[in-house]
């Protein structure tokens, strides 16, 4: 961990200095202090102060202000296009909805403000000349890799149930573990997550799933996560046949999330893959049967899983591209891949190259979370062979009507009447090209069109 001297952005330093000059105490606080001590670049610099909202408004009257959080003590000051949140020291009242305080009480001391915060690593403040103010052992917990609630964890989670998922997200993001009492309280209170809005649950889960430590956190804290996604519960302890697997369904899922390679994916593609991997076997407990040999089978878990995943993502009010993309991958994630150029071209025509690249990434992650047997290795080689040829054909092959060497205007100029038959003919010609029966050349395509019209 780095020394206690934190390098502040010029604007944050100016805000602190302005507050200090006016006679108020002020500190940067929370995540920016935590990340600075870890040697990470903070995304936001939040400030807490003894100044009340009306005093802040007067002090920064010549700046652009954001006042939507004023009743909770927060005034946003925009400097050089970036907003900085400045919040009055406060204590929170009761949380009857397990999410929002019924009221806030402004206080005059930093210590009181830090005592209301969620985790020790987020309950540190800093000001130049004073150094880090750490009243709850946050630096030691950073050093030990621990997520610990400030005060009694039962009270922190009762106040705000979303803190349960925030604990898991921080654990995944930082590679930390929950301190035992914090973990026990989170397990006991996980069902209160049902009182939290779907949008907030989605945001926390999305932040958890899209960081490298997600798999380890899922593996360790599945029982807590089931409070937000009840479908996770039956996956834990759901055994799978040893010929292919070395984990139950949930530990396999966690291992697949760990194995997922997101290189080459854009932001949307990475998000779709993270959620698809998380949910790819979510319906296995619903489809489990035991054969005469005593081995478990999961027939139909692809399509059933796509339905369950779609329901979960809709319930969480996820964006539509994620719902469609993830459920589409899950629906065929365990299906055999096409072989041969014709089948691959038809698959490119149906799904597109982007989807198929994502499918390969999901299949690799899935297989890497299987038992390392010759059968699994052979399946992985099949994915590699398909992916390499699919990539080649996506650049050199013809699998869309736009890639045909003629279009509808060419057919009509050749004497074909306008109407639906033109589109039908183009589809027939594209099939002929993909099947290798006709070269993608204008003269050859017109000749094939003549032949098909005469045959009809």
GIHU-V868922 format. One line per field, one symbol per residue. ss: DSSP state (H for helix, E for strand, - for the rest). burial: b if it has 16 or more other ideal C-beta (glycine too) atoms within 10 Angstrom, else e. A space follows every 10 residues. Layout:
# GIHU-V868922
ss = ???
burial = ???
This chain:
# GIHU-V868922
ss = ---------H HHHHHHHHHH H----EEEE- HHHHHHH--- ------EEE- --HHHHHHH- ---EEE---H HH-EEEEEE- -EEEEEEE-E EE-------- ---EEE---H HHHH----EH HH-EEEE--- EEEE---HHH HHHH-EE-E- --HHHHHHH- -HHHHHHHHH HHHH--EE-H HHHHHHHHHH HHHHH--HHH HHHHHHHHH- ---HHHHHHH HHHHH----H HHHHH----- --------HH HHHHHHHHH- ------HHHH HHHHHHHHH- ---HHHH-EE -----EE--- HHHHHHHHHH HHHHH----H HHHHHHHHHH HH-------- HHHHHHHHHH H-HHHHHHHH HHHHHHHH-- ---HHHHHHH HHHHHHHHHH HHHHHH---- HHH----HHH HHH------H HHHHHHHHHH HHHH------ -HHHHHHHHH HHHHH-
burial = eeeeebebbe ebeebbebbe eeebbbbbbb bbbbbbbeee ebeebbbbbb bbbebbbebb eeeebeeeeb ebbbbbbebe eeebbbbbbb ebeebeebbe beebebbeeb eebbebbbbb bbbbbbbeee ebbbebbbbe bbeeebbbbb eebbebbbbb bbbbbbbbbb bbbbebbbbe ebbebbbebb ebbeebeeeb bbebbbbbbb bebbbbbbbb bbebbbbbbe bbbbbbebeb eeeebebbbb bbbbbbbbbb ebeebeeebb bbbbbbbbbb bbbbbbbbee eeeeebebee bbebbbebbb ebbeebebee ebbebbbbbb bbbbeebbee beebbbbbbe beeebbbbbb bbbbbbbbbb eeeeebeebb eebeebbebb eebbeebbbe eeebbbeeeb beeeebeeee ebeebbeebb ebbbeeebeb eeebbbebbe eeeeee
